[in-house]
Amino acid sequence: MPDQPADSAVLALLRGPEGSAATARAAALLAEGADVLTGVARLRAEVSPELAGPAWELARLRERARPVFGADADRLFLTADTLEQAGRPELAARRAARLLADGTDSAADLGCAAGTDTVALTRAGARVLAVDRDPVARELTAANAAALGVDDDVWVVAGDVVELVAAARGGEVAGCGAAVLDPARRAGGRRQLDPDRWSPPWSTVTRLLDRVPRAVVKVAPGLDHDRVPEGVEAEWVSVRGSIVEALLWGRGVSATWRRATVVRDGTAHELTADADPGPAGAGPVRAWLHEPDPAVIRSGLVSLVAAELGATLVDPTIAYLTSDDRAASPWVSSYRVDEVLPFNLKKLKALLRDRGIGRVVVKKRGSAIEPETLTRQLRGPGAGTATVVVTRVAGAPTVLLCAINPG
């Protein structure tokens, strides 16, 4: 069934005893492998027809949320949009702990969506004012605060974030000493690349950072560094090699200029710089290729990693590093370099065939090639595997054959 935003009436039904029973039954049918048509049809026969579709959708969203939210997922009330927007709870807890580290005990969740930040702030010890213009967002936040047992410390109110931030005084917004803001960066199903078109817009972001020292704003990972206000720390966070959030920390929380945080196996590794470290040097390809984590690249801290590894860039414009040794580092993924050759598809296919390589993983940086297309073109009968890196070396299109396993 299509993802449709819930309304307050539907949420009220789902929160009641019949809704809970219907959602539990939908979850059981999903666990049995029922498809949407079968599942909804059986729910219509077993529960009230108006609950069948919403209960199925909620159970499906909880199933999607479970790998990220754990046991909490089975109590959360979600829509497709709020699940997509919701951050990882461990990262929300990390943000909340840092925001409240000075003992601040009140916080505003400005644009509360489904209330996942509200919950994290209350669990960190704050009384939280959850604000949103959208009645569904307010209902979701109230429902989730109650479901997770933190509603005694949560007040959910209707409000305009632009107006509240404009009225902020004395380091507080809406009477709270700390604030979290997550501007909506989509409209009509499309990503809004221009921060001035976010909701609330960029002017409200900068006003909040100016007026409330203990604030954190979630921004797009591709935010232009020139947009970051003076004295505001910008942080990029990645999990399993993908950037999951970018943050601007208010001046009362900022501790550095830029921060890259890489979460691996549940541990957060942090790389910081108090000022622009400048670019890394470039040099010839050596025995090992190192691919910096995206958080390191976006934060502009590749040269710090290069210095730590004794590495150089393969090209001044490409974020691949190379050194004589493998790196046991959270900041990079390393590949042994077996061959370096100019990019030529015909010769590359012949070389792979001669080496018995039939399956490849293609990586690229600084090249217009499509990895999926090249992967199909290089597929062959051999049992061996290899990583093929298409990039530029000293300005020239180049292929690096890495980690060849002849099978």
C-alpha positions in Angstrom: 0.0 0.0 0.0 1.3 3.5 -0.6 2.9 5.5 2.2 0.3 8.1 3.3 0.8 10.5 6.2 -1.3 9.6 9.2 -3.8 12.2 10.6 -4.6 12.9 14.2 -7.8 10.8 14.2 -5.9 7.7 12.8 -3.2 8.1 15.4 -5.7 8.3 18.1 -7.2 5.1 16.9 -3.8 3.4 16.7 -2.9 4.5 20.3 -6.1 2.9 21.7 -6.5 -0.7 22.8 -8.1 -1.8 19.4 -5.3 -0.1 17.5 -2.6 -1.7 19.6 -4.2 -5.1 19.0 -4.5 -4.5 15.3 -0.9 -3.4 15.0 0.3 -6.4 17.0 -1.7 -8.7 14.6 -0.2 -6.9 11.6 3.3 -7.4 13.0 2.6 -11.1 13.4 1.3 -11.4 9.8 4.5 -9.6 8.6 6.6 -12.0 10.6 4.8 -14.9 8.9 5.7 -13.5 5.5 2.3 -12.2 4.5 2.3 -9.7 1.6 0.5 -6.4 1.7 -2.7 -7.6 -0.1 -3.0 -10.8 2.0 -2.1 -9.0 5.2 -4.5 -6.1 4.8 -7.3 -8.4 3.7 -6.9 -10.6 6.8 -6.8 -7.6 9.0 -10.0 -6.3 7.5 -11.7 -9.6 8.4 -10.2 -9.7 11.9 -10.3 -6.0 13.0 -12.3 -3.0 12.1 -11.8 -2.1 8.4 -10.7 1.5 9.2 -7.8 0.1 11.3 -6.5 -2.5 8.8 -4.5 -0.2 6.5 -3.1 2.1 9.2 -2.2 -0.9 11.4 -0.4 -2.7 8.6 1.5 0.5 7.7 2.6 1.1 11.2 3.7 -2.5 11.7 5.7 -2.2 8.4 7.4 1.0 9.5 8.3 -0.5 12.9 9.8 -3.4 11.1 11.9 -1.0 9.0 12.9 0.9 12.2 13.9 -2.1 14.3 17.5 -2.4 13.0 18.1 1.2 14.0 15.9 1.8 17.0 16.0 -1.7 18.6 13.3 -2.5 21.2 12.0 1.1 21.0 10.8 0.5 17.5 8.0 -1.8 18.6 6.5 1.1 20.6 7.1 4.0 18.3 4.4 5.7 16.2 5.8 6.7 12.8 5.0 7.8 9.3 7.2 7.1 6.3 8.4 10.7 6.2 9.2 10.9 9.9 11.1 7.6 9.8 13.2 8.9 6.9 13.9 12.1 8.9 14.5 10.4 12.2 18.2 10.2 13.2 19.8 7.2 14.9 19.0 7.0 18.6 22.6 6.5 19.6 23.6 9.7 17.7 20.6 11.6 19.2 21.8 10.5 22.6 25.3 11.7 21.8 24.1 15.1 20.7 21.9 15.5 23.7 24.7 14.6 26.1 27.0 17.1 24.5 24.3 19.8 24.4 23.5 19.4 28.1 27.0 18.8 29.4 27.1 22.0 31.3 24.1 21.1 33.4 21.5 22.9 31.3 18.2 21.2 32.1 15.7 22.6 29.6 15.7 22.3 25.8 13.5 23.1 22.9 13.1 20.6 20.1 12.3 23.0 17.3 10.4 21.1 14.6 9.9 17.9 16.6 8.6 15.6 13.8 8.2 12.2 15.5 9.9 13.3 18.7 13.1 11.2 18.5 15.2 14.1 19.6 12.7 15.0 22.3 13.1 11.5 23.7 16.9 11.7 23.6 16.9 15.1 25.4 14.6 13.9 28.2 16.7 10.7 28.6 19.7 13.0 29.0 18.0 14.8 31.9 16.2 17.8 30.2 12.7 19.1 30.4 11.7 19.5 26.8 9.4 21.8 24.9 8.6 20.1 21.6 7.4 22.6 19.0 5.9 22.0 15.6 3.3 23.7 13.4 2.1 20.3 12.0 -0.6 18.7 14.2 0.5 15.2 13.1 4.0 15.9 14.2 2.8 17.0 17.6 0.5 14.0 17.9 3.4 11.7 17.0 5.7 13.3 19.5 3.2 13.1 22.3 2.5 9.5 21.5 6.1 8.5 21.4 7.0 10.4 24.6 4.1 8.5 26.3 5.0 5.1 24.7 8.6 5.4 25.9 7.7 6.7 29.4 9.2 10.2 29.2 6.0 12.3 28.8 6.2 13.8 32.3 9.1 15.9 31.1 7.7 16.8 27.7 5.4 19.6 26.7 4.2 19.5 23.1 3.0 22.8 21.7 2.0 24.4 18.4 4.4 27.1 17.4 6.2 28.8 14.5 10.0 28.2 14.8 10.8 31.3 12.8 8.8 33.4 15.3 10.2 31.7 18.3 13.8 32.1 17.2 13.2 35.8 16.3 12.0 36.3 19.9 14.9 34.5 21.5 16.6 36.6 24.2 19.2 36.1 27.0 20.6 32.9 25.5 17.2 31.1 25.6 14.5 30.3 23.1 11.0 29.7 24.3 12.3 29.9 27.8 14.7 27.0 27.2 18.5 27.1 27.7 19.3 24.7 24.8 17.8 24.0 21.4 17.8 21.4 18.6 16.8 22.4 15.2 16.4 20.1 12.2 15.2 22.2 9.2 13.0 20.4 6.6 15.2 20.1 3.5 12.6 18.6 1.2 9.6 20.1 -0.4 7.2 18.4 -2.8 9.3 15.2 -2.6 12.4 17.1 -3.8 15.6 17.8 -1.9 16.1 21.6 -1.4 19.8 22.3 -2.1 19.5 26.0 -1.3 19.6 26.5 2.5 17.6 29.7 2.0 14.7 27.4 0.8 14.8 25.2 3.9 12.0 25.3 6.4 12.8 27.3 8.5 15.2 29.1 6.2 18.9 29.7 6.6 18.3 33.1 8.2 16.6 31.4 11.1 19.5 28.9 11.4 22.1 31.6 11.8 19.8 33.7 14.1 19.4 30.7 16.4 23.2 30.1 16.5 23.7 33.8 17.2 21.2 34.0 20.0 21.3 30.6 21.7 24.8 29.5 22.6 23.8 26.0 23.5 22.2 25.0 20.2 22.8 22.4 17.6 21.4 22.5 14.0 21.2 19.5 11.6 22.2 20.6 8.1 22.8 19.0 4.8 26.1 17.1 4.5 26.9 19.0 1.3 26.6 22.4 3.0 29.1 24.9 1.6 31.8 25.6 4.2 31.6 29.3 3.5 28.1 29.2 5.0 29.4 28.1 8.4 29.3 31.2 10.7 32.5 32.3 12.5 33.0 30.6 15.8 30.5 27.8 15.0 31.9 24.2 14.9 30.8 22.1 12.0 30.8 18.3 12.4 30.2 15.5 9.9 29.3 12.1 11.2 29.5 8.8 9.3 28.3 5.3 10.1 29.6 2.3 8.2 31.2 4.6 5.5 28.1 6.8 4.9 27.5 10.3 6.2 24.4 10.2 8.3 24.4 13.7 9.7 26.1 17.1 9.6 25.8 19.4 12.5 26.5 23.0 13.4 27.2 23.6 17.1 26.4 26.9 18.8 29.2 28.9 20.2 28.5 27.8 23.8 29.1 24.2 22.7 31.7 24.5 20.0 35.1 23.2 20.9 37.0 23.3 17.6 36.8 24.5 14.0 35.9 21.3 12.2 35.2 17.7 13.4 34.9 14.4 11.6 33.2 11.6 13.6 33.5 8.1 12.3 31.4 5.5 14.1 32.7 1.9 13.7 31.5 -1.1 15.7 29.7 1.2 18.1 32.7 3.4 18.8 32.9 7.1 17.8 36.3 8.2 16.6 36.8 11.9 16.4 39.2 13.9 14.3 39.4 17.7 14.9 41.2 20.8 13.7 41.2 24.3 15.3 41.9 25.8 11.9 42.1 24.9 8.2 45.0 22.4 8.0 45.4 23.0 4.3 45.8 20.4 1.5 47.9 17.3 1.7 50.8 16.9 -0.6 50.6 14.8 -3.8 53.0 12.0 -4.9 53.3 8.8 -7.0 51.1 5.8 -6.3 52.8 3.5 -3.8 52.1 0.0 -2.4 48.8 0.9 -0.6 45.8 3.0 -1.6 43.8 4.6 1.2 40.2 5.8 0.8 39.3 8.4 3.4 36.0 8.1 5.2 33.4 10.6 3.7 33.2 12.4 7.0 37.0 13.1 6.8 36.6 14.4 3.2 33.6 16.6 3.9 35.2 18.1 7.0 38.3 19.1 5.0 40.6 17.1 7.3 42.2 14.7 4.7 45.7 16.3 5.2 45.6 15.4 9.0 45.1 11.8 8.1 47.8 12.0 5.4 50.3 13.3 8.0 49.3 10.5 10.4 49.8 7.8 7.8 52.8 9.2 6.1 50.7 9.3 3.0 50.3 11.6 0.0 47.4 12.3 -2.5 47.5 10.4 -5.8 46.4 13.7 -7.4 46.1 17.2 -5.9 42.3 17.2 -6.7 41.4 13.6 -5.7 40.8 12.4 -2.1 42.7 9.1 -2.4 45.8 8.7 -0.4 48.8 6.4 -1.0 51.6 5.1 1.2 54.1 2.3 1.6 52.2 0.6 4.4 48.8 -0.6 5.2 46.9 1.6 7.6 45.2 0.4 10.8 43.2 3.5 11.0 39.5 4.3 11.5 39.8 7.2 9.0 40.5 5.1 5.9 39.8 1.9 4.1 43.0 0.4 2.7 43.7 -1.6 -0.5 46.9 -3.2 -1.7 47.9 -1.9 -5.1 48.9 -4.6 -7.5 48.8 -2.8 -10.8 48.8 0.9 -12.0 48.0 1.5 -15.7 46.5 4.2 -17.9 42.7 3.8 -18.3 41.9 1.8 -21.5 38.9 -0.4 -21.4 40.1 -2.9 -24.0 43.5 -3.4 -22.3 41.9 -3.5 -18.8 39.5 -6.3 -19.9 42.4 -8.2 -21.4 44.5 -7.9 -18.3 41.7 -9.1 -16.1 41.1 -12.1 -18.4 44.8 -13.0 -18.3 44.8 -12.8 -14.5 41.6 -15.0 -14.3 39.6 -12.2 -12.8 35.9 -12.6 -13.4 34.3 -10.4 -10.7 35.3 -6.9 -9.8 34.2 -4.2 -7.4 34.6 -0.8 -9.1 35.4 2.4 -7.2 35.8 5.7 -8.8 36.7 9.3 -7.9 37.4 12.1 -10.4 36.0 10.0 -13.3 32.8 10.2 -15.3 32.5 6.4 -15.6 29.4 4.7 -14.0 30.7 2.0 -11.7 27.6 -0.3 -12.4 28.2 -0.1 -16.1 31.9 -0.8 -15.9 31.3 -3.7 -13.5 29.1 -5.3 -16.1 31.7 -4.6 -18.9 34.5 -6.2 -16.9 32.6 -9.3 -15.8 34.2 -12.4 -17.1 34.4 -16.2 -16.7 37.4 -16.2 -14.3 37.0 -17.2 -10.6 39.2 -14.4 -9.3 38.2 -11.1 -7.8 39.7 -7.7 -7.6 38.9 -4.1 -6.7 39.2 -1.7 -9.7 39.8 1.9 -8.8 39.3 4.4 -11.6 40.7 7.8 -10.8 43.2 10.4 -11.9 46.9 10.2 -11.0 48.9 13.4 -11.6 46.0 14.6 -13.8 45.9 11.5 -16.0 43.0 9.0 -16.2 44.3 5.9 -14.4 43.2 2.5 -13.2 44.5 0.9 -10.0 44.0 -2.8 -9.6 43.8 -3.6 -6.0 43.5 -6.6 -3.7 43.6 -9.2 -6.5 42.5 -12.6 -5.5 43.1 -15.1 -8.3 40.4 -17.5 -6.9 
